[in-house]
Amino acid sequence: MAKIRTNDRVLVITGKDKGKEGRVLEVLTNRSRIIVEGIQRAKKHNKPKQTDRGSKTGGIETIENSIHISNVKLLATASKKSATRVGYRLMSENQNGRSRLKRVRISKKTGKDIE
């Protein structure tokens, strides 16, 4: 299970985009990689094709490539650049008279819960 989830704000800590921050678009858990908005951009050349309506498509697109999940840190608060590691704690939850344990993500730096 990845500690970083979709729509989290992250800070890139290594690579050509070091210091930049962005929103996670997709998490690829089987490969331990994530796709971050505006990070690791590359040009993709598409062959011109004709659509059903007769218009032409193709050309050069700019897409985001994946980066390894270890190369980013979670931004716990959006107001300042305080990147943190992620930990878990177990929280007891009562549901229909039953007690269940639920894993909650916490910031290692502050100890507070992460939404």
C-alpha positions in Angstrom: 0.0 0.0 0.0 1.4 3.4 -1.0 1.7 6.1 1.6 1.0 8.7 -1.1 -2.4 8.8 -2.6 -4.2 10.5 -5.5 -4.8 14.2 -5.1 -2.1 14.6 -2.4 0.3 17.6 -2.8 3.9 16.4 -3.0 7.4 18.0 -3.2 10.0 16.5 -5.6 13.3 15.9 -3.6 15.5 14.5 -6.4 15.9 14.7 -10.1 15.7 17.4 -12.7 12.5 18.8 -11.2 13.9 19.0 -7.6 12.1 21.6 -5.5 8.9 21.7 -7.5 5.6 20.7 -6.1 2.5 19.3 -7.7 -0.7 17.3 -7.3 -0.6 13.5 -7.7 -2.7 12.4 -10.7 -2.2 8.7 -10.5 -0.5 6.1 -8.3 0.9 3.0 -9.9 1.3 0.8 -6.9 2.5 -2.3 -8.7 5.6 -0.4 -10.0 6.0 2.0 -7.0 5.7 5.0 -9.2 3.4 8.1 -9.4 2.4 10.6 -12.0 2.5 14.2 -10.7 0.9 17.2 -12.5 3.6 19.3 -14.2 6.5 17.1 -13.2 8.7 15.0 -15.5 7.2 16.3 -18.6 8.2 14.9 -22.0 7.2 15.4 -25.6 5.3 12.6 -27.4 5.0 12.6 -31.2 1.8 11.2 -32.6 1.3 10.2 -36.2 -1.4 12.2 -38.0 -4.6 10.3 -38.3 -8.1 11.0 -39.6 -11.1 10.8 -37.2 -14.6 9.6 -38.1 -15.7 13.2 -38.8 -12.9 13.9 -41.1 -10.7 16.1 -39.0 -7.0 15.4 -38.7 -5.3 14.6 -35.3 -1.7 14.1 -34.4 1.3 16.3 -33.8 3.5 16.8 -30.7 1.9 16.5 -27.2 3.4 17.2 -23.8 2.7 14.5 -21.3 3.7 13.7 -17.7 5.9 10.6 -17.1 5.9 8.6 -13.9 8.5 9.1 -11.2 9.5 6.8 -8.4 7.6 7.2 -5.2 10.8 7.5 -3.2 11.7 10.7 -5.0 8.9 12.8 -3.5 7.7 13.8 0.0 4.2 14.6 1.1 3.3 18.3 1.8 1.2 18.0 4.9 0.1 21.6 4.9 -0.5 23.5 1.7 0.4 26.9 3.2 4.1 26.3 3.6 6.7 23.9 2.1 6.9 21.5 5.1 7.6 18.2 3.5 7.1 15.3 5.8 7.4 11.5 6.0 4.1 9.5 6.4 3.4 7.1 9.2 0.3 5.3 10.4 -1.5 4.8 13.7 -4.4 2.6 14.6 -7.6 4.2 15.6 -10.5 2.4 17.2 -13.8 3.0 15.4 -17.3 2.0 16.6 -19.7 1.0 13.9 -23.1 -0.5 14.6 -22.0 -1.6 18.1 -18.8 -3.2 16.7 -15.3 -2.0 17.4 -13.0 -1.9 14.4 -9.4 -0.7 14.0 -8.8 1.8 11.2 -5.4 3.0 9.9 -4.9 6.7 9.9 -2.1 8.5 8.1 -0.1 10.8 10.3 2.8 13.3 9.7 6.1 12.1 11.2 7.2 15.7 11.6 4.2 17.1 13.5 2.4 13.9 14.6 -1.0 15.3 13.3 -3.4 13.4 11.1 -3.3 13.9 7.4 -6.7 14.2 5.7 
